[in-house]
């Protein structure tokens, strides 16, 4: 099982954001706090169960997660591939 760490890029497998790529901001007991910089800005992240997330194996740097704009730009390459 993949360890969910801050900056890990994940793909939502369920819910309204199914198929979207998001970044993990923090994790808790079976949950992750995620944001994408657009629909889910850093100031209003979403709490989602880990079972509903598919890790990509890529971890963003703290610099890439400083602002919503930088976060969107970092996730853009995943959107184009997916």
C-alpha positions as CSV (number, residue, x, y, z in Angstrom):
1,X,0.0,0.0,0.0
2,X,1.3,3.4,-0.9
3,X,2.1,5.9,1.9
4,X,0.0,9.0,1.6
5,X,2.3,11.9,2.2
6,X,2.0,15.7,1.7
7,X,2.3,16.6,-2.0
8,X,1.3,13.2,-3.3
9,X,-0.7,13.5,-6.5
10,X,-3.8,11.3,-6.5
11,X,-6.7,10.6,-8.8
12,X,-10.2,10.6,-7.4
13,X,-11.9,7.2,-7.9
14,X,-15.4,8.2,-6.6
15,X,-17.6,11.2,-6.0
16,X,-18.2,14.5,-7.8
17,X,-14.5,14.8,-8.5
18,X,-14.1,11.3,-10.0
19,X,-11.2,11.3,-12.5
20,X,-9.7,14.6,-11.3
21,X,-6.1,14.9,-10.1
22,X,-5.6,16.4,-6.7
23,X,-2.7,16.9,-4.3
24,X,-2.7,15.6,-0.7
25,X,-2.3,18.3,1.9
26,X,-2.4,16.1,4.9
27,X,-3.6,12.7,6.0
28,X,-5.5,11.4,9.0
29,X,-7.0,8.1,10.2
30,X,-8.2,6.7,6.8
31,X,-8.8,10.2,5.4
32,X,-6.8,12.7,3.2
33,X,-7.3,16.4,2.9
34,X,-6.9,17.2,-0.9
35,X,-7.0,20.3,-3.1
36,X,-6.5,21.0,-6.8
37,X,-6.1,24.8,-6.7
38,X,-9.3,25.5,-8.7
39,X,-12.6,23.8,-7.7
40,X,-10.9,22.9,-4.4
41,X,-8.5,25.8,-3.5
42,X,-5.9,25.5,-0.7
43,X,-8.2,27.6,1.5
44,X,-11.1,25.2,1.1
45,X,-9.7,21.7,0.7
46,X,-11.8,18.5,0.6
47,X,-11.7,15.6,3.1
48,X,-11.9,12.3,1.3
49,X,-11.5,8.6,2.3
50,X,-8.2,7.0,1.2
51,X,-10.1,4.1,-0.4
52,X,-11.6,6.6,-2.9
53,X,-8.1,7.8,-4.0
54,X,-5.7,6.3,-6.5
55,X,-2.1,7.4,-5.9
56,X,0.0,8.3,-8.9
57,X,3.4,7.9,-7.2
58,X,4.4,11.5,-7.9
59,X,5.1,13.9,-5.0
60,X,5.0,17.6,-5.6
61,X,7.5,19.9,-3.8
62,X,6.4,22.4,-1.2
63,X,7.2,25.2,-3.7
64,X,4.6,23.7,-6.2
65,X,2.0,23.8,-3.4
66,X,2.6,27.4,-2.2
67,X,-0.4,29.0,-4.1
68,X,-3.4,27.8,-6.0
69,X,-1.9,28.9,-9.3
70,X,1.3,26.9,-8.7
71,X,-0.7,23.9,-7.7
72,X,-2.9,24.1,-10.8
73,X,0.2,24.4,-13.0
74,X,1.8,21.3,-11.3
75,X,-1.3,19.3,-11.8
76,X,-1.9,20.4,-15.4
77,X,0.5,17.8,-16.9
78,X,-1.6,15.0,-15.2
79,X,-4.8,16.4,-16.7
80,X,-3.3,16.4,-20.2
81,X,-2.2,12.7,-19.8
82,X,-5.4,11.5,-18.2
